[in-house]
Amino acid sequence: MGTLVDITGQRFGRLTVIQRAGSGTVGARWRCRCDCGKEVTVARANMVRSLRPTRSCGCLAREMAQVEGPNLTWLRNALASHRSDACLLWPFSVTGGGYGRVQYEGHQEGVHRVAFFLANGYWPTGEVCHSCDTPRCFNDRHLFEGTHADNMADAAQKGIMKRAAMSPTRIALRGSRNGQSKLTEELVRQIRAEWRFYKHGLADRFGVDRTTILDVVKRKTWAHIA
């Protein structure tokens, strides 16, 4: 085990290190006071890394975001107003794996990673994992920092990851448990409920093509959802 480097009193951007605050998944964590007065706990690794280091409690990023796209503004408002432990689902564009994407400070970022940053004041060193196992979800109560190995182990334990790499038998996963799905069970119910009233805007709203919407409505797909 290496010798702990005491960084008490050092400054990283707007953050001044106050004291040690235990250890996390990426090493030693430190209590810091931001120039704005807010105190946050940050891993040393997040403050010293070369790519997007943590430099404030989050106030710096808010100030830098002078011009925000409508999706990012929607994300901020949704996080601020959501008080439930229920999944908070991204209704805009997603990746092939079902994860939301949003423009943040000139970069395309995963919505769940931006939500983690906005909630905790620092960018995760590793991956952001979902306790709810729903890729579209960005409820910060459901997000936790972990390594790629942590994420894969969690998926394997819950039976979510396709087991082709662990077994010669391939197991087909349906619904949101299939990593290729752009929709979730909740979004399917929303589409079917709103079809009668908003036939021509659903495809763009949910980030899929019109054929996908029609298949959902006619129950050619997602037939197992009531």
Protein Blocks (a to p, Z undefined) as FASTA:
>chain_A
ZZdddfehiaehjaccfbdebjafkocadddddfkopacdddfklmmpmghpafbeolmm
mmmmmbacfklmmmmmmmmmpcbfbdcddfbdcdfkopacddeehiacdfklmmmmmmno
pacfbdcddfklpakbccfklgccddfklmmmmmmmnomaccklmocbdcddehjllmkb
cbdfklmmmmmmmmmmmmmlmmmmnopafklmmmmmnomgoklpZZ
